[in-house]
């Protein structure tokens, strides 16, 4: 019985390694460190590879690291399971004396600084939310392994900037 469990575990591990070749990080400066395949979720541990970062206020580069922290972010489904990124990120000192911000967090492409989802996950959820009602979108999101509440979908809709197009036809 133990041998069968180990065989199943090793086979699942091999499938996971093969599928990792198709996973791309949301930012080019992220490196995949570890993958945990729990029974319900796939947790991808990534780390920043930057040696410096730009201050979001004054846009000057900083090489002086302050500390590290872990950020948990929902990503698009991976390998048929919900995916969660654990990002090992840094805080930096702003080296410019006149800048009002003394310590800032690292920014990544594809991640908003104060959101809990990647941009690509939000894009998928936004398409679902705009194409159906929020209650139906919640059910669809759960079915595609992106758990979210209908209230969070409504907030996503309200946050979306909708550009109204001018009709080329008069009177419209």
HELIX and SHEET records of a PDB file:
HELIX    1   1 UNK A    2  UNK A   20  1                                  19    
HELIX    2   2 UNK A  119  UNK A  131  1                                  13    
HELIX    3   3 UNK A  134  UNK A  143  1                                  10    
HELIX    4   4 UNK A  150  UNK A  159  1                                  10    
SHEET    1   A 4 UNK A  30  UNK A  37  0                                        
SHEET    2   A 4 UNK A  41  UNK A  48 -1                                        
SHEET    3   A 4 UNK A  81  UNK A  93  1                                        
SHEET    4   A 4 UNK A  65  UNK A  78 -1                                        
SHEET    1   B 4 UNK A  30  UNK A  37  0                                        
SHEET    2   B 4 UNK A  41  UNK A  48 -1                                        
SHEET    3   B 4 UNK A  81  UNK A  93  1                                        
SHEET    4   B 4 UNK A 103  UNK A 105 -1                                        
SHEET    1   C 2 UNK A  53  UNK A  54  0                                        
SHEET    2   C 2 UNK A  61  UNK A  62 -1                                        
END                                                                             
